[in-house]
């Protein structure tokens, strides 16, 4: 992740950032009594909306067996439900029904700290940051698809 225009330590700083985000995600999931992959899948469903189990498997990188067990756990906990696909009654759709009750409380300290950091940026700098997040999201999703092919 190094180009001549970047500072030498940029790659390491970015890797530390990603590791901290992942560490926080794992800790948040544990605090909600969920596995990290369960919380990740629930986040995908909440951001993207209802999808088939196969689509969820593709988005999480899991095979069908572990995806079925993941959906079972989330359904038993009350976070998702399976509903018939209106276009094909042989299929089901997994749709989110809620979030872990403690998730907002658990995430509040990090959200507050990140909010405080963001207030130190100008509107123009925030535009650049959010442009980066949007474009980096697309880059990571595209390259993950390439790695899985």
N, C-alpha and C positions, 0 to 999 in steps of 0.2 A: 504494500500500500504506500510505497514511497515514490515520489516523483521529484525531479530536481527543484520544483517550486515549493515543496513541503519541507518543513523543519525535520531534522533527522529523527527527533523523538516522537513525531506525529503517529507513526504506526504503533509504537508501544503505548502511547497515551490512549489511542483508540481501542486497542486490545484490552487495556485495563478498564476502560469504560464499559465495553461489551461484557467483560467478566463480571463487573459489579452489577450490571443490569440482570444478568442471568442469576447471580447469587441472590439478589433481592427477589427475583421471581420464584426461585426455589424456596426461600425462606417464607415468602408470602403464602405460597401454596401449602407449605407445612403448617403455618399458623391457622389456615382455614381447614386443616385436616383433609387436604387434597394432595394428590401427587402433582408434580410439576407439569407433567404432560396433560393431566386432567384440567388443570387451570389454563394451560395453553390452548387446549381444544375448546374450552368454554369461551375463552377470549375470542378465538376465531369465529365461533358461532355468533357471539354477540356483535362482533364487528361486521361480519359478512351476511348473517342471517341464516335461515334454515337451509339445510343441504342434505343430500343423501349420505348414508354411512360411507359409501365409496368415495364421495367427494371429501368427506371429513378425513378419511384415511389418506387420501392424496395430500391434503393440506397439512396434515400432521406428520406425514412420512411413515405412518404405521401401516402394517399389513392388516388384512380384514379381521383376523382373529383378535388381536389386541384392540382394534378399534371397536369391535363389538363389546368387549369387556369394559372398555373406557366408557362407551355409551351407557352400558348397564349401570356402572358406578354413578355416573352423572344423573341418570334417570332415578336411581334409588335415592340419591341425595336431594332430588327435587329440582335440579338445575336445567334439565332438558326433558323433552317428551318425544316419543315417536308417534307420528301421525301418518295416516295413509297419504300417498302421493296422489293429488287430485287428477293428474294426467295418466297414472298407471297404478291401479289398485294393488298390483303385485309388489310394488315398491313402498318403502317408508321414507319419510323425511324426518330428520332430527331437528327440532327447533328449541332454542333456548327459552326457558321459562323464568329464569331469575339468576341472581348472582349469590355467591356465598354471603350470608348475612354479615359476617365480620369483615368482608373484604374492604369495604370503604374505610372502616375503622383502622384496619391493618395498613392500608395504603396511605392513610392521611399524613403520617409524618413525612414520608418520602415526597408525596405530592406537595406538601407545604414547603419543604426544603427546595424542591425543584422550582416551585413558583417563586420563591425568594431569589433564586439564582436568575430566573428569567426576567425579573423586574429590573435587573441591572443592565439589561440590553435595550438599545434604542429600538423603535419600531422597524427601522430599516434592517438592523441586525437580526431581529426576530424573523423578518421576512426571509432573510438568507438562511437562518437556522431551519425554519419550517420547509423551505424549498429543499434544503439538503435532506431532511427527514423523509420527505415525499419521494425524492429521486433515489435516495439510498434504499428505501423500502422496495421500490421497483427493481433496483439492481440486485438486491439480495434475493428477491423472489425469482427473478429470471435466472440467476446463476444457480439457485437451488434446483430449479426445474432441469437445468442442463446437467447438473451433477447426478440427478436421479434418472436421467435418460440413458 
